[in-house]
Amino acid sequence: MGIRICSLSSGSSGNCIFVGNESSGLLVDCGISGKETLKNLHSIGVCSNTIKAIVVTHEHSDHIRGVGIISRKLRIPIYANTNTWNVMGALIGTVKPENIKTFKVGEEFEIEGIGVKSYSIPHDAADPVGFSFYEGNNKVSIATDLGYFSDTVKESISGSDMVLLESNHDIEMLMTGRYPFFLKRRILSEQGHLSNEAAGNAIYELLQTGVREVLLGHLSQENNFPELAYETVKGILKQNKVNVDTDIKLDLAPRKGISRFYYID
């Protein structure tokens, strides 16, 4: 059957990713409004009644803003680990007890035929995770909000057919920009976000594990440009004798709005 994936929004103003198979799907985070989420699903031809769950990476507002609303509207469960629920629960409004689902980091579970496995990521949240999704022999992974490309992240997403990887900021733009020093320090820390350069180096490492398609996501509005992220990553790959388009497919997830619809089979 394969896996379908589409970014409904990816950036500091809100993150929401659709992952599904032929009959159903789920949302990874919902950091945009409920109205925008439903509108974007409709735009890609996905009926809201086929959305069976929301899985949450961490409790920052750009990842959970619409989680409670969508859970109540669609009457679907929210999956998060216990530490994330302990912080998130008070931020998303009332959720029916039967829709509060927990998992242990590293545990595998299934939602409507889609295998789900979480892994720890280095970020300044209670217990942040990334996810890999499985359907038959297909694997798709989502890895954003990374302070650095850790061994755990690399091992967890290695061999994926497709990876949505953070390419958050250009270091020079960040350092010369208007952000206060404490925020710059946070973003550059090992609990912050992945730079374009770091993303390029990570993709080169992933290429050695069989990854052949990457979607750059979670680009900063203030400290990045889509063209800059793309060209920086492409340049690093070129330095390593990797040809974009022939050796690996590279694309961008819009900060606001919908990406292409990707079919992995």
Summary of the structure (lengths in Angstrom):
residues: 265
radius of gyration: 17.2
end to end distance: 6.8
largest distance: 52.8
contacts: 979
relative contact order: 0.16
helix: 31%
strand: 29%
